[in-house]
């Protein structure tokens, strides 16, 4: 009786949870529908389309009323379809491709050449992609769609009696055997290979550069320093703060790079000394480590291209430009004026600023500078430049204001002289923003500064070519790129689901549910949450595959741990289990590292001439 009552209560609780999820999902969808309607109305009012509209409207045009006429007009001039990076194609994009190509396999629309498909005149669809490199799910990419569409086109071609070729490209012209063998061995294990590809069998690469000796090196992870309980009688400065693990690893990587450059280490496969352009540091996330390694490279005078993506208003050059605009609007703001005086635009030293500001007779710093402008050349030059800014502020639009400051007033030259060439991109983007703002309506300096500050514009920089500098990029941004030496330092953290959608997609149902929070999950939302987590973890492993295969010659793997320690399934464990586990890779040797620890290295030998 008790067991039956328990089952009854559990069933009632399941129904209650499902009802709550249904009610919450309906409420969320009603709100979402209102937001989407307002968004669509705003786009219509401005006559704009977003990226999803381009795909969706095209699909509707090819599938809706009147599609026959559209397809007829297209059919006459469409003989070949090429789909590149097919693994990153979304289901909506595949639907457009399907609609465009359906006539390729139907009756007269096939227009097959007299001598078969291989002869000129045959209609073809050609798709190239690699499921193992599908890492853009946040843009709608679905590796399962790649396999499904391959099966769809195979069946259509065979049913129409057309030639079908499914070609596996296993040869690699990029990486040396040691790197490719390491990739194969890491993903030979079932845990690492799960979700990598729908194709059965092991991952196997055939290197073309068989004579080039490569290197794969694994460093011990950096663990956080133990924090001693401070003596309550000690002053705060008496106890040194522990260094973060990511800062320690950044120092170690830069130390290794610095040693290579100072000692003119030979990059054996290239038979020449290592240069900064050879080196690519790949991370999974833009975080404190990225800032630490870029800062350390600059401190060691090693050329660094900076990060691949940056927030415009966080850049020092842009901060100085904004300070110039804010001063022109309110010269009585002493803090902004002091910032501007110390900036490259004015270049006043700390001593000169102290001499001007300390014990001043005027209440405001600007009034003191006006009063003492004839005292010496430093004050006179500063007053002349700032006075010109004040004069322009009332009569010149924002773009002309900042263009004059950067051009005729030598502002760009001064910024680049102090901040280096990395400042060029944010300066150019800032000017582009000023020009764009001027097209939106009557321009004002105050309006522009508010607009650019609220926008939090991100700059995506082109680091395809190193330009003689070390590159620091995310794996997503490095897709399609390569480097002779690749560091993978971000190998200990697992994706934590922090950015998972609140509306959970229900697999194979075409709908979303909102359980509000995990504790309120019913059976459907719990299954949806689990499926999404599994897909996220599969993409995490595909990201490791992409990261490892960016290396041409040398691959270095390390990591920094948090206080929670690293978990099973992280990149570092996957690599160590594959290369140093029960069946270690051939030719693994221990090597001393510059900071006193021991690493593990797999290195090829130079082929005899």
SEKOLTOR-59241 format. One record per residue (C-alpha): residue in one letter; x, z, y. Coordinates in pm, whole numbers, plus 32768, in hexadecimal, padded with zeros to 4 digits. Layout:
BEGIN
R:residu:east:up:north
R:A:X:Z:Y
...
This chain:
BEGIN
R:residu:east:up:north
R:X:8000:8000:8000
R:X:8118:805C:80F2
R:X:81D1:7F18:80A6
R:X:8097:7E4D:80E2
R:X:8057:7F04:8229
R:X:81C0:7EC5:8290
R:X:819B:7D51:824D
R:X:8053:7D4B:8310
R:X:80F3:7DF2:843F
R:X:8220:7D07:8431
R:X:8133:7BDD:8428
R:X:806F:7C65:8550
R:X:81B1:7C9E:8615
R:X:821B:7B39:85CC
R:X:80CF:7AB8:8653
R:X:80EF:7B95:8789
R:X:8250:7B15:87C9
R:X:81E6:79AC:8798
R:X:80C3:79E0:8889
R:X:81AA:7A76:898F
R:X:829F:7957:896A
R:X:8184:7859:8986
R:X:80F9:78FE:8AC0
R:X:8252:791A:8B61
R:X:82A6:77B1:8B06
R:X:8160:7733:8B98
R:X:819F:77F4:8CDB
R:X:8303:776F:8CF1
R:X:828D:760B:8CB5
R:X:8181:762A:8DC3
R:X:8287:769F:8EBC
R:X:8376:7592:8E45
R:X:826D:7485:8E6C
R:X:822D:74F2:8FD3
R:X:83A2:74F0:9021
R:X:83CF:7399:8F83
R:X:82A4:7312:9043
R:X:8334:7394:918B
R:X:8489:7302:9133
R:X:83F1:71AF:90DC
R:X:832D:71AF:9222
R:X:8468:71FC:92E9
R:X:8526:70E2:923E
R:X:8406:6FF6:9281
R:X:83F9:705E:93EE
R:X:8569:700A:9417
R:X:855F:6ED7:9337
R:X:8664:6F66:924A
R:X:86A4:6F64:90D2
R:X:877A:7053:900B
R:X:884A:6FF7:8EDB
R:X:873B:7052:8DE0
R:X:8647:6F71:8E9E
R:X:872A:6E46:8E69
R:X:8719:6E76:8CF1
R:X:85AE:6EE6:8CDD
R:X:8520:6DD5:8DBD
R:X:85E5:6CCC:8D02
R:X:855A:6D47:8BB7
R:X:83F8:6D48:8C44
R:X:8429:6BE9:8CCC
R:X:8492:6B69:8B76
R:X:8386:6C24:8AB1
R:X:8259:6C34:8B9A
R:X:8147:6B43:8C00
R:X:81DE:69F5:8C59
R:X:831C:6A38:8B92
R:X:82F1:68F0:8AD8
R:X:8326:6824:8C11
R:X:8457:68F7:8C75
R:X:84F1:68D7:8B1B
R:X:84A9:6761:8B1C
R:X:8563:6735:8C64
R:X:8687:6807:8BE8
R:X:8690:6769:8A91
R:X:86FB:6618:8B13
R:X:8840:6696:8BA4
R:X:8898:67B1:8AB6
R:X:8970:675A:898A
R:X:8A60:687D:895F
R:X:8A43:69F5:8994
R:X:8B7A:6AD1:899B
R:X:8B52:6C4C:898B
R:X:8C91:6D08:89DB
R:X:8CBD:6E81:899D
R:X:8B86:6E6B:88C6
R:X:8BA6:6FD6:8856
R:X:8B57:7043:89BC
R:X:8A1C:6F6E:89D6
R:X:88DB:7035:89FF
R:X:879B:6FF0:8938
R:X:86F6:6F62:8A71
R:X:8818:6E70:8AA2
R:X:880C:6E0A:8934
R:X:869A:6DBE:895F
R:X:86EC:6CCA:8A79
R:X:87F3:6C24:899C
R:X:86FB:6C0F:887D
R:X:85F1:6B6B:8955
R:X:86E9:6A70:89DF
R:X:8770:6A11:888A
R:X:8635:6A07:87B2
R:X:8611:6890:87E3
R:X:8774:6863:875C
R:X:86E7:6892:85FC
R:X:858F:67EE:8619
R:X:853A:6682:85D3
R:X:85AA:6585:86D4
R:X:862F:669C:87AE
R:X:8754:66C8:86C1
R:X:87E7:6579:8734
R:X:88E5:6588:861B
R:X:89FF:648F:8628
R:X:89F7:6373:852A
R:X:8B39:63EB:8488
R:X:8AD8:655A:8477
R:X:8B07:6686:8555
R:X:8C7A:6658:857B
R:X:8C51:650C:862A
R:X:8C0F:64EB:87A0
R:X:8A9D:6500:87ED
R:X:8A38:6621:870A
R:X:8994:674D:87B2
R:X:8A53:688F:8779
R:X:8A47:6A01:87C0
R:X:8B95:6AB5:87B9
R:X:8BB1:6C30:87D4
R:X:8CF1:6CF8:87CA
R:X:8CFB:6E71:87C0
R:X:8D7A:6FA5:870E
R:X:8C88:70BD:86B7
R:X:8DAC:71AE:86AD
R:X:8DD6:717E:8823
R:X:8C6D:71BE:888C
R:X:8C97:72D8:898A
R:X:8B9D:728A:8A9C
R:X:8A5E:732B:8A1D
R:X:8A1F:73B0:8B7D
R:X:89EF:7245:8BE5
R:X:88FF:71FE:8AC7
R:X:89FC:7175:89CC
R:X:8990:71AA:8864
R:X:8A7F:7150:8747
R:X:895A:7147:8656
R:X:88CA:7024:871F
R:X:8A0A:6F60:86E5
R:X:89E0:6F7C:856B
R:X:8869:6F3A:857E
R:X:8893:6DFF:864F
R:X:89A8:6D82:856E
R:X:88B8:6D9F:8448
R:X:87A3:6CF9:8514
R:X:8871:6BC9:8574
R:X:88FC:6BB0:8414
R:X:879F:6B9C:8383
R:X:872A:6AA1:848C
R:X:8858:69C1:8456
R:X:883F:69C7:82DC
R:X:86C8:698D:82E3
R:X:8700:685A:83BF
R:X:8815:67DD:82DE
R:X:8916:680B:83F0
R:X:8A81:6869:83C8
R:X:8ABF:69E2:83E4
R:X:8C15:6A82:83FF
R:X:8C56:6BF8:8407
R:X:8DC6:6C14:845F
R:X:8E89:6D5A:844A
R:X:8FB1:6D67:8537
R:X:90A6:6E61:84A5
R:X:91E6:6DE2:8542
R:X:9264:6EA8:866D
R:X:934C:6E00:8762
R:X:9368:6F38:883D
R:X:93E7:7065:877F
R:X:9514:70A6:86A4
R:X:94E7:7100:8531
R:X:9521:7276:8566
R:X:9401:728F:865E
R:X:9314:71BD:858B
R:X:936D:7275:844B
R:X:9329:73BE:84FF
R:X:91D3:733C:856B
R:X:9184:72CB:8409
R:X:91EF:7415:8370
R:X:912F:74EB:846D
R:X:8FEE:742A:8432
R:X:901C:7415:82BA
R:X:8F7B:756D:829E
R:X:8E01:7572:8282
R:X:8DCF:7669:839F
R:X:8E91:7590:8496
R:X:8DF7:744A:841D
R:X:8C8E:74C4:8435
R:X:8BD4:73F1:8535
R:X:8D02:7313:8575
R:X:8C73:71D7:84DA
R:X:8B4C:7160:840E
R:X:8C37:7093:8336
R:X:8C96:7134:81E8
R:X:8DFE:716C:8186
R:X:8F2F:71FF:822B
R:X:8FBB:71A8:8380
R:X:90EB:70C7:8355
R:X:91BB:700E:8458
R:X:92BD:6EFF:8426
R:X:93D3:6F19:852C
R:X:9472:6DDA:85AA
R:X:9597:6E8E:8653
R:X:962E:6EFA:8507
R:X:9797:6EF6:8584
R:X:975B:6FE2:86AA
R:X:97A6:7153:865B
R:X:9693:7232:86E3
R:X:965E:73A7:870D
R:X:9541:749D:86E4
R:X:958A:7602:8751
R:X:94AD:7738:873B
R:X:94F0:7867:8816
R:X:9479:79C8:87D1
R:X:934C:7A26:88A2
R:X:9370:7B07:89D1
R:X:92AF:7C4B:89AA
R:X:9249:7D27:8ACF
R:X:9336:7E42:8B23
R:X:92CB:7F9C:8ABE
R:X:9251:8060:8BE9
R:X:92C2:81C9:8BF1
R:X:91D2:82CE:8C72
R:X:9252:8316:8DD3
R:X:92BD:8472:8E39
R:X:91B1:84EF:8F2B
R:X:92C5:857B:900A
R:X:936E:8428:9032
R:X:9325:8354:9162
R:X:9289:8200:910D
R:X:93CE:8147:915A
R:X:9495:8227:906F
R:X:93FC:817B:8F3F
R:X:9456:8008:8F22
R:X:932C:7F2C:8ED5
R:X:9341:7E79:8D84
R:X:9377:7D01:8D8E
R:X:925A:7C32:8D0A
R:X:9299:7B72:8BC9
R:X:9246:7A23:8C6C
R:X:934B:7A5F:8D7D
R:X:9452:7AB2:8C76
R:X:940C:7970:8BB6
R:X:9416:78A8:8CFA
R:X:9570:7939:8D3F
R:X:95E7:78E2:8BE0
R:X:9572:777A:8BF6
R:X:9615:774B:8D49
R:X:9754:77F0:8CC9
R:X:975F:76F6:8BA9
R:X:9723:75D0:8C95
R:X:9827:7650:8D8B
R:X:992A:7670:8C75
R:X:98E7:750D:8C03
R:X:9914:747F:8D5F
R:X:9A47:754F:8DB7
R:X:9AF6:7507:8C6E
R:X:9A87:739B:8C6A
R:X:99EF:73C8:8B12
R:X:99D5:727E:8A57
R:X:987A:720D:89F5
R:X:98EE:7186:88A7
R:X:97E1:707E:8864
R:X:9823:6FE9:89BF
R:X:999E:7022:89B2
R:X:99AE:709C:8B1B
R:X:999F:71E5:8BDB
R:X:984A:7286:8C0F
R:X:97AB:724D:8D65
R:X:967B:7303:8DF8
R:X:95A2:71CD:8DC6
R:X:95C5:71FA:8C4C
R:X:9509:7344:8C4A
R:X:9393:7380:8C35
R:X:92FA:74DD:8C23
R:X:919C:74CC:8B8F
R:X:909C:75E2:8BAD
R:X:8F3B:760A:8B31
R:X:8EBE:76AE:8C71
R:X:8F29:76BE:8DDC
R:X:8F78:782D:8E01
R:X:907F:7923:8E80
R:X:9185:7893:8D95
R:X:9175:7742:8E46
R:X:91B5:77E3:8F98
R:X:92CE:78B8:8F05
R:X:938A:7796:8E64
R:X:9368:76B4:8F97
R:X:93E0:77CD:9079
R:X:9509:7818:8F94
R:X:956E:76A8:8F81
R:X:956E:7696:90FC
R:X:9639:77D6:9117
R:X:9740:773B:9031
R:X:9742:75F9:9101
R:X:96C4:752C:8FDA
R:X:95EC:7408:904F
R:X:9483:7444:8FE9
R:X:935B:7361:9026
R:X:926F:7488:9046
R:X:9126:749F:8F90
R:X:9042:737E:8F39
R:X:8F13:7413:8FE9
R:X:8EFA:74F5:9118
R:X:8DF2:758A:91FE
R:X:8E25:74EF:9355
R:X:8DF3:7627:9427
R:X:8EE6:76EF:934D
R:X:900D:7612:93B1
R:X:9101:769C:94B1
R:X:910B:755D:9580
R:X:8F8F:7559:9598
R:X:8F89:76CA:95F5
R:X:9073:767C:9717
R:X:8F98:7558:9787
R:X:8E61:7631:9779
R:X:8F17:773F:9841
R:X:8F67:763B:994C
R:X:8DF8:75DB:9961
R:X:8D83:7745:996B
R:X:8E75:7794:9A85
R:X:8DF5:766C:9B4D
R:X:8C95:76F8:9B29
R:X:8CED:7864:9B71
R:X:8E46:789D:9C0A
R:X:8DFA:7A12:9C31
R:X:8E0C:7A46:9AB6
R:X:8F62:7AF1:9AA5
R:X:8F8A:7ADF:9929
R:X:8F45:7969:991C
R:X:9033:792D:9A3F
R:X:9146:79FB:999A
R:X:9115:7930:985A
R:X:912F:77EC:9920
R:X:9266:785E:99DA
R:X:9315:78A2:988E
R:X:929F:7758:97F5
R:X:9377:761F:97EC
R:X:92B4:7593:9914
R:X:9354:768F:99FF
R:X:9467:7722:9926
R:X:948C:786A:99E0
R:X:9569:7967:992F
R:X:94FE:7AC8:98D2
R:X:95E1:7B52:99E0
R:X:954F:7A6F:9AEC
R:X:93ED:7AC8:9A84
R:X:943F:7C3A:9A8F
R:X:94E0:7C0F:9BE3
R:X:93A2:7B67:9C60
R:X:92A2:7C4A:9BBE
R:X:933B:7DA6:9BCA
R:X:9303:7E77:9D02
R:X:9256:7D54:9DB0
R:X:91A9:7D91:9EF9
R:X:908C:7C9C:9EBB
R:X:8F7A:7D05:9DCA
R:X:8F71:7BB6:9D17
R:X:909D:7B08:9C7A
R:X:9040:79B7:9D14
R:X:902F:7A4B:9E70
R:X:9188:7AE7:9E38
R:X:9217:7996:9DD0
R:X:9181:78F2:9F05
R:X:9218:7A01:9FE1
R:X:9375:79E6:9F44
R:X:9387:786F:9F07
R:X:94A7:7846:9FFB
R:X:9572:795F:9F5E
R:X:962B:7882:9E66
R:X:9618:7733:9DB1
R:X:9570:77C4:9C79
R:X:9446:7846:9D3E
R:X:9438:770F:9E17
R:X:942C:7621:9CEC
R:X:9324:76F3:9C3F
R:X:924D:76FE:9D7A
R:X:9268:7586:9DAD
R:X:91F9:7532:9C49
R:X:90DC:762D:9C46
R:X:9061:75C3:9D9B
R:X:9047:745F:9D20
R:X:8F75:74D4:9BF9
R:X:8E8B:758B:9CE7
R:X:8E6A:7456:9DBF
R:X:8E10:7378:9C97
R:X:8D17:7469:9BFB
R:X:8C05:7425:9CFA
R:X:8C20:72AB:9D07
R:X:8CA9:7227:9BBA
R:X:8BF2:7208:9A68
R:X:8C8B:72CA:9942
R:X:8D3A:719F:98A6
R:X:8DE6:713A:99EC
R:X:8E3A:72A8:9A32
R:X:8EF5:72D9:98EB
R:X:8F83:7177:98E2
R:X:9021:71B3:9A37
R:X:90A9:7303:99C8
R:X:9140:726B:988E
R:X:91B9:7128:992E
R:X:9225:711C:9A9C
R:X:9257:7296:9AA3
R:X:933B:7283:996E
R:X:9265:7372:98A1
R:X:9285:72B4:9759
R:X:9400:72A2:9776
R:X:9413:7417:97B5
R:X:932D:746F:9696
R:X:93E7:7396:959C
R:X:9534:741A:9618
R:X:94D2:757E:95C0
R:X:93DC:7551:94A1
R:X:9471:7422:93F5
R:X:93DA:72D6:9388
R:X:92CB:7385:92BB
R:X:9216:73C7:9405
R:X:91D1:7253:943A
R:X:90A5:7242:934F
R:X:8FE2:7364:93E8
R:X:9031:72E9:954A
R:X:8FAE:718D:94FA
R:X:8E78:7218:9450
R:X:8E36:72FD:957A
R:X:8E41:71D1:9665
R:X:8D60:7111:9578
R:X:8C67:7230:9583
R:X:8C73:722F:9701
R:X:8C2C:70B9:9703
R:X:8B0D:70E1:960C
R:X:8A77:71FC:96DA
R:X:8A77:711E:980D
R:X:8995:7028:9759
R:X:888B:712C:9709
R:X:8817:7161:9870
R:X:8890:71D5:99C5
R:X:89E4:7270:9977
R:X:8A57:73C1:99F7
R:X:8B95:7482:99A9
R:X:8AD8:75C2:995C
R:X:89E3:750B:987C
R:X:8AFA:745F:97BF
R:X:8BBD:75A1:977F
R:X:8A84:7644:96F5
R:X:8A32:7510:9624
R:X:8B8A:74F0:9589
R:X:8BA0:7665:9544
R:X:8A4F:766F:9496
R:X:8A94:7537:93C8
R:X:8BBA:75BD:9301
R:X:8C30:7458:92C1
R:X:8D15:7424:9196
R:X:8E30:7327:9197
R:X:8E86:7275:9054
R:X:8FEC:7200:9072
R:X:9080:70D9:8FB6
R:X:91A1:7164:8EE9
R:X:91B8:7040:8DF7
R:X:9319:7007:8E70
R:X:93ED:713C:8EA3
R:X:9496:70B6:8FDB
R:X:95DA:7165:8F7D
R:X:9530:72B9:8F57
R:X:94B0:73A3:8E49
R:X:933A:7376:8E13
R:X:9243:7493:8DD4
R:X:90F1:7419:8D55
R:X:8FC8:7474:8C82
R:X:8FA9:73C9:8B32
R:X:8E6A:731E:8BA7
R:X:8F1E:7286:8CD2
R:X:9043:7218:8BF6
R:X:8F66:714F:8B0B
R:X:900B:6FFB:8AE5
R:X:9155:7072:8B7A
R:X:929C:70D0:8AD3
R:X:93E8:7179:8B1B
R:X:9536:718F:8A6F
R:X:9528:730D:8A6B
R:X:93E0:73CB:8A58
R:X:93AC:7544:8A77
R:X:926D:75E2:89EF
R:X:926B:7745:8A7E
R:X:90F4:778F:8A7B
R:X:90CC:77B9:8903
R:X:9049:791B:88CC
R:X:8EEE:7919:8969
R:X:8DB3:78A1:88C0
R:X:8C8F:780E:8986
R:X:8BB3:7938:89D0
R:X:8A69:788D:8A14
R:X:8A68:78FB:8B7F
R:X:8A08:779B:8BEA
R:X:890A:775C:8AD5
R:X:87BC:76DD:8B5B
R:X:86A8:77D9:8B95
R:X:85AB:76DC:8B16
R:X:8614:76AD:89AB
R:X:85E4:7552:8910
R:X:852A:7560:87C4
R:X:85D7:7470:86CF
R:X:850D:733E:866A
R:X:83DA:73B1:872E
R:X:841B:7322:8887
R:X:83BB:7466:8937
R:X:845F:7597:89D3
R:X:840B:7708:89BB
R:X:845D:782C:8A9F
R:X:846D:797E:89F1
R:X:84DC:7A24:8B39
R:X:85F3:7AE1:8A84
R:X:868D:7AEA:892C
R:X:85E3:7C32:88C9
R:X:848F:7B88:88EA
R:X:84E1:7A5E:8808
R:X:83DD:79F4:870B
R:X:8432:7928:85D6
R:X:842A:77DB:868E
R:X:84FA:7845:87BC
R:X:85F1:7900:86DB
R:X:8624:77C6:860B
R:X:8649:76F6:8747
R:X:8749:77EC:87D0
R:X:880D:77E3:8689
R:X:8809:7666:867E
R:X:8884:7652:87E3
R:X:899D:774C:879B
R:X:8A0A:7682:866C
R:X:8A11:7543:873C
R:X:8ADA:75F6:8849
R:X:8BD8:7671:874B
R:X:8BF5:7517:86B0
R:X:8C41:7482:8805
R:X:8D42:7598:883B
R:X:8DFA:751E:8704
R:X:8DE0:73B2:8772
R:X:8E78:741E:88BD
R:X:8FA6:74A4:87FD
R:X:8FC8:7352:8751
R:X:8FC7:729E:88A0
R:X:90C2:7397:8932
R:X:91BC:7377:8814
R:X:91AD:71FB:8811
R:X:920D:71E0:8983
R:X:9377:7229:891F
R:X:945F:7105:88E7
R:X:95A2:71B9:8888
R:X:959B:7337:88A4
R:X:9476:7424:8880
R:X:948C:7596:88E2
R:X:9379:768A:887F
R:X:9353:77EC:8905
R:X:924C:78D8:8985
R:X:91FD:7A14:8A45
R:X:9115:7B1C:89BB
R:X:9022:7C01:8A6A
R:X:8FDC:7D6B:8A15
R:X:8ED2:7CF4:891F
R:X:8FE0:7C44:884F
R:X:8FBD:7AE3:87D0
R:X:8EA9:7A8C:86DB
R:X:8EA1:79BC:85A0
R:X:8E62:784F:85E3
R:X:8F23:7840:872B
R:X:9017:7722:875E
R:X:9149:77FB:8724
R:X:90CA:7879:85D4
R:X:905E:771C:8569
R:X:91BA:7695:85B4
R:X:9274:77B7:8514
R:X:9198:77B2:83DE
R:X:91D5:763E:83BA
R:X:934C:7637:8400
R:X:93C8:7795:83A7
R:X:92C3:780C:82AB
R:X:92C5:7811:8130
R:X:933F:76A8:8122
R:X:9425:7691:8252
R:X:948B:7542:82DE
R:X:95D3:74B3:826B
R:X:9711:74FE:832C
R:X:9688:7630:83E4
R:X:97AD:76F4:8473
R:X:97C4:782A:854B
R:X:985D:77F7:86A4
R:X:98CB:78F8:87A8
R:X:980A:78E6:88EF
R:X:98A3:7925:8A4A
R:X:97EA:7A72:8A77
R:X:9868:7B07:892F
R:X:974A:7ABB:883E
R:X:9746:79CB:8719
R:X:9675:7892:8700
R:X:9630:7796:85EE
R:X:969C:762B:8604
R:X:965C:74EB:8544
R:X:975A:73E3:85AA
R:X:97AC:728B:852B
R:X:9902:71FB:84FD
R:X:9991:70D2:85B6
R:X:998B:6FA0:84D9
R:X:9ADB:6F07:848D
R:X:9B2A:6DCF:854F
